[in-house]
């Protein structure tokens, strides 16, 4: 995944529609939360077994769309805040490894 390329595509898409006025960190964080809630809603009343099999159901496309929406808003927010997501993820994995050492 080339995050910088996706950021450029999303920025161009927003600019072509004059959405930049709405894409501030507050609004993007709120939109990200809404999309995450929409993903949660799909799984809300499923059993763990049903949740494991969701991608073999009629809901699979809906799951993919909500996951894409979440990534789109997260990547757009990272662009607006000048956060290098790849570095932030790598740093967080290291921090998590220190906080939760391997049991092996």
N, C-alpha and C positions, 0 to 999 in steps of 0.2 A: 504494500500500500504506500503510495507516495502522497503523504499528507500535504506537503507544500502544493502539489499539483491540484489536489482536491480543494484546498483553500482558495486557490486562484479561480477554479471553476465556480465555487460557491460565491466568491466575491463578485465575479463577472455576472453571474445569474442575478444576484441581489441588485447590482448596479443597473442592469438592464431594466429592472422593474422599479427602480427608485425605492428599494426597501432599506437602503443604508440608514435612513432616518429612524427605522424601527430596530435595527440590529445593534443595539447597545448591550453592554454586559448584563444589565438588569433584565431586559426583555428576553435575551437569549437564555439566561439562567431559568427564567420562568417557563419559556417554551420547552427547554430541555426537561424540566420537571413534569410538565404536562405530557410530553411524549413518553417519558419513563412510566408515568401513571397509566397511560394507554396500553403499554406492554404488560404491566402488572395486571390490568383488568382482564386480559386474555387468559391469564393463568389463575385468576382469583379463586375460582371454585373447583379447580381440577384436583384430582388426587395426584400424589407424586408420580404414580404410574402413568396417568394421562398426560401429565406435564412432560415426562420423558419421551412420550410418543407424539408430541404435538406436531412435529415436522412431517409426520405421516398422515396428518389429518387435513381437513378442509381449511384449517386456520393457518397453515404453514405460510401462505403468502402474506397474510395479515401480520404474523410475527416478523417476517423479514422486513416488511414496510416500516413497522414501528421501530425495529432495531436500526434501520437506515436513518429514520428521522432523528433518533437519539444521536447517532454519530454525526449527522449533518449539523445539528445544533452545537454539539460539543466541539467539532472542528471549527465551526464559524466563530464560536466564543473564544477558542484558543487563538484564532487569527486576530480577533479584535483586541485581545489582551496581550498579544505578542508572547504567547506561551509556546515553547517548543514541546509539543505533546510527546514526541518520541523520547526526548531526554527526560521529561517529567515521568513518563512511564518507567524508563530504565532506572531512574533514581528511586522511584517508589518501590520497585521490585527489590532493590538492594535494601532499602529501609525495612521492608516487610520481612526480608530474610534475616535481618539483624534482630528484629522484634520477635519473630517466630522461627527460631532455628530448626533445621532439619532434624528429624527423629532418627535418621539413619547414621 
